[in-house]
Amino acid sequence: MFLDLGHRLDLEAQTFRIELGRWMCRCNLSYELLNANECGSRIGGMKEHYFDDLKVGDRFKSETQNVTEKQLIEFAHKFDPQMFHLSRKAAERTIFKGLIASGWHTAAMTMRLFVRSLNFAEGAIGLGVDELRWPNVVRPGDVLTVETEIVDVRPSRSRPNYGIIRLRNVTTNQRGEVVQTMLASAMVPRRLKDNRTTDT
């Protein structure tokens, strides 16, 4: 009898520990999801943007991006393996007199800052980039910021749930020097109402 009682109590204790573990997992998951949602809502300090929220002349300024030597070299190894992106010593012998970021790395960092700044609802679909320029180089230790201006908006004729925006991005460093400029077009979702698109 005592053996049966002890066995039953042990099984109940194991069951309790299992259930407690499941509860803790659920609580931990909920906590992590909450933090993720809170973080997402604070991206760039901006709300989600739909096509309907944007008008010509709107301007947005991004958060900052620190450029490290490690990031610069890692990107170059993968995507632009040229000596002035890969080796500080070799770069000192070039016209740049030091290590610089690939222009495509500058473009990628600009994209990150731009996307986080406008925080497009459901994302923006890139349609093309025009007049991409790199007037100054980016070096390790630079701090980049992107300013975006909406230069044109129009509803999409072929996809009524979307609108087309045209924008200008200007990327500057901590000294106010322009390191990249570009014009781009993107397709952005329109806000739905009663399962229908709003008309403008």
C-alpha positions as CSV (number, residue, x, y, z in Angstrom):
1,M,0.0,0.0,0.0
2,F,2.7,2.4,1.0
3,L,4.6,1.4,-2.2
4,D,1.6,2.1,-4.3
5,L,0.9,5.4,-2.7
6,G,4.6,6.5,-3.1
7,H,4.5,5.4,-6.7
8,R,1.3,7.4,-7.4
9,L,2.7,10.5,-5.6
10,D,5.9,10.2,-7.7
11,L,3.9,10.0,-10.9
12,E,1.9,13.0,-9.9
13,A,5.0,15.0,-9.1
14,Q,6.5,14.1,-12.5
15,T,3.2,15.2,-14.1
16,F,3.3,18.4,-12.2
17,R,6.9,19.1,-13.2
18,I,6.0,18.4,-16.9
19,E,3.0,20.7,-16.7
20,L,5.0,23.4,-14.9
21,G,7.6,23.2,-17.7
22,R,5.0,23.6,-20.4
23,W,3.5,26.6,-18.6
24,M,7.0,28.1,-18.3
25,C,7.6,27.5,-22.0
26,R,4.3,29.2,-22.8
27,C,5.1,32.1,-20.6
28,N,8.6,32.5,-22.0
29,L,7.3,32.3,-25.6
30,S,4.6,34.9,-24.9
31,Y,7.2,37.2,-23.3
32,E,9.5,36.8,-26.3
33,L,6.7,37.5,-28.8
34,L,5.6,40.5,-26.8
35,N,9.2,41.9,-26.8
36,A,9.5,41.2,-30.5
37,N,6.2,43.0,-31.2
38,E,7.2,46.0,-29.0
39,C,10.5,46.1,-30.9
40,G,8.8,46.0,-34.2
41,S,6.4,48.8,-33.3
42,R,9.4,51.0,-32.5
43,I,11.3,50.5,-35.8
44,G,12.5,53.9,-36.7
45,G,10.0,55.4,-34.3
46,M,7.5,55.1,-37.2
47,K,4.1,53.6,-37.7
48,E,3.4,51.2,-40.6
49,H,2.9,53.1,-43.9
50,Y,0.5,52.3,-46.7
51,F,0.4,54.0,-50.1
52,D,-2.6,56.0,-48.8
53,D,-0.5,57.5,-46.1
54,L,2.1,59.1,-48.5
55,K,2.0,62.3,-50.4
56,V,4.4,64.2,-52.6
57,G,6.9,66.2,-50.5
58,D,6.8,63.9,-47.5
59,R,10.2,63.5,-45.9
60,F,11.6,60.8,-43.6
61,K,14.8,60.7,-41.7
62,S,16.3,57.3,-40.7
63,E,18.0,56.1,-37.6
64,T,21.8,55.8,-37.8
65,Q,24.1,53.0,-39.0
66,N,27.6,52.5,-37.7
67,V,30.0,51.1,-40.3
68,T,32.6,48.7,-38.8
69,E,35.8,47.5,-40.5
70,K,34.7,43.9,-39.9
71,Q,31.3,44.4,-41.7
72,L,33.0,46.2,-44.6
73,I,35.5,43.4,-45.2
74,E,33.0,40.6,-44.7
75,F,30.6,42.1,-47.3
76,A,33.5,42.6,-49.7
77,H,34.7,39.0,-49.4
78,K,31.2,37.8,-50.3
79,F,30.1,40.4,-53.0
80,D,32.9,42.7,-54.1
81,P,36.4,41.2,-53.5
82,Q,38.6,44.1,-54.6
83,M,41.8,45.0,-52.7
84,F,40.6,48.4,-51.5
85,H,37.6,46.7,-49.8
86,L,39.5,43.7,-48.4
87,S,42.8,44.8,-46.9
88,R,43.7,47.9,-45.0
89,K,47.4,47.6,-45.9
90,A,46.7,47.0,-49.6
91,A,44.1,49.8,-49.6
92,E,46.7,52.3,-48.4
93,R,48.5,51.9,-51.7
94,T,45.5,52.9,-53.8
95,I,44.0,56.3,-54.6
96,F,41.7,55.9,-51.6
97,K,44.7,55.8,-49.1
98,G,42.7,53.5,-46.9
99,L,40.0,50.9,-46.6
100,I,36.6,51.8,-48.1
101,A,33.2,50.2,-48.3
102,S,32.0,48.8,-51.6
103,G,29.4,51.0,-53.2
104,W,27.0,48.0,-53.1
105,H,27.6,47.8,-49.3
106,T,26.6,51.4,-49.1
107,A,23.5,50.7,-51.1
108,A,22.6,47.7,-48.9
109,M,23.0,49.8,-45.7
110,T,20.9,52.5,-47.3
111,M,18.2,50.0,-48.0
112,R,18.2,48.8,-44.4
113,L,17.9,52.3,-43.1
114,F,15.2,53.3,-45.6
115,V,13.1,50.2,-45.0
116,R,13.2,50.6,-41.2
117,S,12.4,54.3,-41.5
118,L,9.3,54.0,-43.6
119,N,8.2,50.6,-42.2
120,F,6.0,49.8,-45.2
121,A,3.0,47.6,-44.3
122,E,3.5,44.2,-46.0
123,G,6.7,45.5,-47.6
124,A,7.5,47.5,-50.7
125,I,8.3,45.9,-54.0
126,G,11.2,47.5,-55.8
127,L,10.5,48.4,-59.5
128,G,13.9,50.0,-60.3
129,V,16.6,52.4,-59.3
130,D,17.8,55.4,-61.4
131,E,20.7,57.7,-61.0
132,L,22.6,55.8,-58.3
133,R,25.6,57.8,-57.4
134,W,28.5,57.5,-54.8
135,P,30.0,61.0,-54.6
136,N,32.1,60.2,-51.5
137,V,33.5,57.0,-50.1
138,V,32.4,55.3,-46.9
139,R,35.1,54.3,-44.4
140,P,35.2,52.2,-41.2
141,G,33.9,54.3,-38.3
142,D,31.5,56.3,-40.4
143,V,27.9,56.8,-39.2
144,L,25.3,56.8,-41.9
145,T,21.8,58.4,-42.1
146,V,19.3,58.3,-44.9
147,E,16.8,61.0,-45.8
148,T,13.9,60.0,-48.0
149,E,11.7,62.3,-50.0
150,I,8.5,61.2,-51.8
151,V,8.6,62.8,-55.2
152,D,5.6,61.1,-56.9
153,V,2.6,58.9,-56.0
154,R,0.0,57.3,-58.3
155,P,-2.4,54.3,-58.0
156,S,-1.4,51.2,-60.0
157,R,-3.5,50.7,-63.0
158,S,-2.8,46.9,-63.3
159,R,-2.9,46.2,-59.5
160,P,-5.6,48.1,-57.8
161,N,-4.5,46.9,-54.4
162,Y,-1.2,48.8,-54.8
163,G,0.1,52.2,-55.5
164,I,3.4,53.3,-57.1
165,I,5.7,55.7,-55.4
166,R,8.8,57.4,-56.6
167,L,11.3,58.5,-54.0
168,R,14.7,60.1,-53.6
169,N,17.2,58.7,-51.0
170,V,20.2,60.8,-49.9
171,T,22.7,59.0,-47.6
172,T,25.1,61.1,-45.5
173,N,27.8,60.4,-43.0
174,Q,28.4,62.0,-39.6
175,R,30.1,65.0,-41.2
176,G,27.1,65.7,-43.5
177,E,29.0,64.5,-46.6
178,V,26.7,62.8,-49.2
179,V,27.9,59.3,-49.8
180,Q,25.0,58.1,-51.9
181,T,22.1,59.5,-53.9
182,M,19.4,57.6,-55.8
183,L,16.0,57.8,-57.3
184,A,13.8,54.7,-57.1
185,S,10.3,53.4,-57.8
186,A,8.4,51.0,-55.6
187,M,5.0,49.3,-55.5
188,V,3.4,49.7,-52.0
189,P,0.2,48.1,-50.7
190,R,-2.9,50.2,-50.3
191,R,-5.0,50.2,-47.2
192,L,-8.0,47.8,-47.5
193,K,-11.5,48.7,-46.3
194,D,-14.3,46.2,-46.0
195,N,-12.3,43.8,-48.2
196,R,-12.1,46.4,-51.0
197,T,-9.4,48.9,-51.9
198,T,-9.9,52.5,-51.1
199,D,-10.0,54.8,-54.1
200,T,-8.1,58.0,-54.6
